[in-house]
């Protein structure tokens, strides 16, 4: 289990640009280490720990070879040998200011980089460890991280936008079983009509492999979603392969007009956030997108909810939350899906109405 020890004493660490502040020390648990021997210095570090060469290229320990030139407090030195050692408890500094570099045993190393003092939805220690992959295929601006497979079920969620250059629209695709992120799309200058066409293209591609009865799609229908529903109606649902999911009509709705898709309220957003947090922190949901992980690092508490920091976006996250709500609806009819999603989220605590930022 990883543990963060915050730097409450204001200690500093030596870097190649002078003494620098840092946020804390991260206990990264038991890892295999290697001994890197230079001409006049040495260091024990994990195989993925990064060390800077003479031209400031960060190489992982497992990439180092004899003769590689390394930055040290004694000047440039060559690697003599790299020897694999036993597993042991390892530590790293978190958020060394300015350039995220520091000297360890006189050798210039990279630190863990993550701003931790905002209250993020996903536990910061999990975010430190999350790493995305490159897409295996691109279809225009659609990024595919895994090819669709027969026998799987797919949920496709669209969080629409105006497409005028402000907030982006986002589409997420997840595969069941396995809760794997398969594809995503986002753009801030794509009009609503084109957003629906892209949704259609994704569903068509999935249905060619999995069959249209194993593809479910939906849209967030708040405000801008109304225009999306009009476009879908004009296109014809029958022309979008798959099943258009909508949340059930609420009891006591009276004469309220029923709208297809999912409406996001404060309550439904928090419930979906709680499920998302649980699925990611228990490593049941597999996230592939580097852009999505980046959004998670800026998805923080505000009042009694969560949203992107000022100047950042959360369109990809909102599309994920829509996918989760779709899964929760489907689990009512699928015992296997119920078992996959089931957990205890009673310990989810709503964020405090204010955030303390700075030294604790």
Protein Blocks (a to p, Z undefined) as FASTA:
>chain_A
ZZddddfkopacddfkbccddfbdcdebjadddddddfkbccdddfkbccddfkopacdf
klpcehiacddfkbpcddfbdcddddddddddehiehjlpaceehiacddddddfkbccf
bafklmmmpccdddfbdehjaccfbdcdehiacdddddddehnopacddddddddehiaa
fbdcddfkbcfklmmmmmmmmmmmmmmmnopklcccdddfehjlmmmmmmmmmnopmlmg
cjdddddddehklmaccdehjdddfklmmmmmmmmmmmmmnomaccfbfklmmmmmmmcc
ehjbdcddehiacklmmmmmmmmmmmmmmmmmomklmmmmgccfklpccddfbdcedjZZ
